[in-house]
Amino acid sequence: MTHHAPHEQEIRAAAAHFGRRRFLTVTGAAAALAFTTNLPGTGAYAAEADARKITENPFTLGVASGDPRPGSVVLWTRLAPRPYEPGWGSPRSNERESGGGMPDARVTVRWEVAYDERFQRLAGQGRAEAHPEFNHSVHIEPTGLAPDRVYYYRFRAGSWISPAGRTRTAPARAARLSELKLAAVSCQAYHDGYFTAYRHLAEEDLDVVFHLGDYLYEYPVGAAGGVRNYTDRTLPAVFNRETVTLEDYRLRYALYKSDPDLQAAHAAHPFIVTWDDHEVENNYASDISEDHLPPDEFLVRRAAAYRAYWENQPLRRPQRPKGADARLYRRVQYGQLAQFDILDTRQYRSDQAYGDGWHAPGPESLDPARTLTGAAQERWLIDGWRESSARWNVLPQQVTFSERRNATGAGYQLSMDAWDGYAASRDRVLAGAESAGVDNLVVLTGDVHVHYAFDIKKDFKDPGSRTAGVEFVTTSIASGKDGADKPGNWATYLAANPHMKFYNGRRGYVTVTLGQETARADYRTVSAVTTPGAPVHTAASFVSEAGDPGLKPA
């Protein structure tokens, strides 16, 4: 069985004995089993609810856009008048509610795309159905839009009108751009702090935002919202448990997406998203769980997590999961200036060497058979580079790509969860880039809750070896709480890794400006996230010159 084959057999096996395991409720297993069959259009839900009977604002989770193309962009919203409410048989009638305060029936939603903020000049409009099978989420893919221009969009359900979002299409494939500005974000543990960085990100002048994973966390969130320490509200007990079932994940997205700072960022910019581990479970690898559950059981949980992820992100139809599998890696072009190859380094990876954690490199981590991407994704990436004519080839992905030693001298250890634990996989990718003639490689990374700037070396053991590209690692939005400018291991890491040009442990994001001659990274940080409203500033800036990779202070 390959990792690309849908895991229906395992899900069916799990569903056959769902009563024996504590987390596999009848509902969860049945939902997992239905993922590939119980879809809109199969006749499972014939009922249609009248949108005019929606008596509370259904647009509590805001709007979003994503995956821009020259003639289209995905538009997203989800109807949830009471977003923190699980599904149940309604005590007010014989009707069942599907969660979020919505009836267990489809609802017609109207959408509009306009050239102007006041929606006086429409570029497109239409109707779509919000289906209970997809938790009343809506994914619109309007076509016929002009390349490289700003649009505004909104939704209507009954008498309710959503907030307006602003988005931007990608440039035409042949366009010769002078500049493109993006941001990279990751790791937004709700319970670790406020999403203040997103409020600042919403005010940046950007073409697109890349979310590099850990959009949510599976860990329990208490009544006061963790270190947010709410005094003006009490979160429901449904959040104070680890996410395992489909309903758990759906509710957790509702909690995160109700955050006003996150909503502001989505409403301001199109997002291109990929997941890391916490969208399912910490440090999982393919069908191997952190707690070593039988794979068939874990795949039911993974199916639930993947389904909820797609429902709550502005993703196109090809990214919709089939059971426990989803094709998330994909390619986005921005004219002749940049090609973005968005990776998935969780779904197809070999298990972490030496049981995960930090270890000295050895035969297990250096095994040539080990892979972080899986063979099919690796081929797709290198083949795409061979066909690329872009000035910059950018690799938005999850875990630290460059070598990162935790000590000077011979006794150092490496993270087995990052590319350091998959050295042969990294070597193949770098060799593929070199053979494809990729001169200007930029890797975008999340995961580690700190800002790093790296020169990517052909041979990390030789500081004088060729610089193959640069890596910009963004810190977290909230995970890790306030952090520090210089974490305790700051001096050690910089001494042990001469290719590491910057290290900062505050929260924030990175903006990257790609021009014809340089790539510039600005590392943005906020002073605190445990209290709201902190200002943002630029902690450092670096440039790498086209044709001569290597970071220099800007």
Disulfide bonds with the S-S distance in Angstrom:
none
